[in-house]
C-alpha cells in the first residue's frame, strides 16, 4: 500500500486549483513534450537570448546609480586624476559606479560585454539561418523579426555607450548629429529639438536614457516573444539525417532533457560573461575624460557592430552638390543613410526575392547544406566580404599608425577593393560549393576513398572504396534538385501576346543563374549500384585486414600484404577461407 506525502498532496491540490481557473493542464501536457532537434548551431540563438537576459539584469543594477543629467558638477570621487574637474552629472555617476559602488566596475563591464556578445550571437545566428535556408516558407516573418532584432541591437548598443558622456561617447554623438544634419532641408530642424538646442545641449542624455532603458528594450522583448511564439507553433527546422524528413522532428522533448540542457547552458553563458567582465577591461571612460565640444579623442572607434558605418564615412569621397542654395552632402548621405537603408532592406526582402525568382513555394522544414545552394552561399560570403571591408575602413587610422602606412593609401585600397573583392568572393565560393557537390556525387556513386590500393588477381591495381554510413548517406541524399523556371512564350497558340513575357524572361534568367550550374543528384538506382560497388571493394579487401602488421608486408610482392603460408592473391585467400 502506497502512501502520499503531504508535499505531494499539497502539490496536487495546487495543480488542481490552478487548472480549474486557467485550464493549464491541457496546455502543458500538449506543449511540454514538444520535441526539439539537437544540433550545436541551435545554441547560437540561445547565446543571444541568454546574453540579453544578462544585459537586462546588469542594466537594472546600473540604473540604480546612474544619473542621466547634463548638469555641470565638480568631480570629488575616488579617481584622483579627475578630481576637481568640471563634468556632467552623468559622467560623474558613471565614474562613481566604476570606482565607488561595490561591484560596480564588474557589473558595468559585464553589461557592456553582454551587449557585444548579444549582437555578435544574433549576427552569427542570422548567418546560420541564411546559409541553411531556414528563412524559407513558412518562416519569412521570423526572418523579418530577426532583421528587426538586429537593427534594435545596434541602436541599443549605440545608445548605451553614448550615455556616460565621456569624450569618446561625445565624439560618437557628434558624428550622429552631423549625419542627422546632412538630411536635406529637415536635418537641422530635426537636430535642434532632439538635442535641445546647439550641440551638445542640456537635455539629450536624459532623452537618450529613456530610449535606452525603456523604448528599445521593450521593443526587443516584444520581438523576442513573437520570435519564440513562432518557433513554438511552427515545426522546428532540422539538419538532414537518418529518419529526418520534411514532415517530422527528431530530437529530445522539452521536459526534462531540453530544459535541463538550456538551464545549464544559461549559467555557462552567464559565467563566461562574468569571467570576461572581471578580467578584460572595456570602455575605460576614466581615461578619456569628460566630453567637451572642442575636443575629439584620437583613435575613436565605435563598437564593432557600428564600425561599418564609420568605415563607410571614411571611405566615401568628398562629394557635395548645391541646388537652389541647398547643399547636398553626398559624402554623408550615401554612406550613412542610403547604404545602411539598402543593406537592411535587401536583408529583409531576400526570402521573398529568392522565392519569387526560383518559383519555390514549398514548405521547408529540412535545412539545406550550404554547398547545395551555391548562389545563395556565394551571395552571403559576398555580403560578409563587403561588410568586412567597411569594418576595416573604420580603423584606417589605427592600421596606419600600427603598421606605419599612409592613411591615404589605405583609403584608396579599400575604395578599390570594395568593388573588386566581393564579386571575387562570390565566384570563388560558388566554385567551391560546386566542387563539394561533385565530391558528394562521387561518394554516392563510388563510396569513400579509403586510400588503400589493391592488386586484383589479373594484375590490375584499384583503390578500395568504403560504403557510406547510414548517416552520411541520409545527409547527402537529402539534396533535392530544383529545375530552373522555363522560358515564357512571347505569344500563345492563338497569337495573343504574353503580357508577362519580360518579367517571365527575367525570372527565367535569374532562376537559371541560381540553379543552372547545380550538380544533379544521382538516381536511387545509381546510388544503390554505387554503394554495392563499394561493398564489393570492401569485401575484396577484407581478407587482408588480419595481416596489417608492417613486418608482414613483403616488398618483393609489389607492396601487397603477405603472410607466410598464405595464398598469393585475394581471390585465393577468399577460397581458402571458404574451405576452412
Buried (B, 14 or more C-beta within 10 A) or exposed (E): EEEEEEEEEEEEEEEEEEBEEEEEEEEEEEEEEBBBBEBEBBBBBBBBBBBBBBBBBBBEBBEEBBBBBBEEBEBEBEBEEBEEBEBBBBBBBBBBBBBBBEEBBBBBBBBBBBBBBBBBBBBBBBBBBBBBBBBBBEBBBBBBBBBBBBBBBBBBBBBBBBBBBBBBBBBBBBBBBBBBBBBEEEBEEEBBEBBBEEBBBBBBBBBBBEEBBEBBBEBBEEBBEBBBEBBEEBBBBBBBBEEBEEEEBBBBEBEEBBEEBBEEBBEEBBEBBBEBBEEEEBBEBBEBBBBEEEEBBEEBBBBBBBBBBBBBBBBBEEEEEEEEEEEBBBBBBBBBBEBBEEBBEEBBBBBBEBBBBBBBEEEBBBBBBBBBBBBBBBBBBBBBBBBBBBBBBBBBBEBBEEEEEEEEEBBEBBBEBBEEBBEEBBEEBBEBBBEBBEEBBBBBBBBBBBEBEBBEEEEEEEEBBBBBEEEBBBBBBBBEEBEBBEBBEEEEEEEEEBEEBEEBBEBBBBBBEBBEBBBEBBEEEEBEBBBEBBBBBBEBBBBBEEBEEEEEBEEEEEEBBBBEEBBEBBBEBBEEEEEE
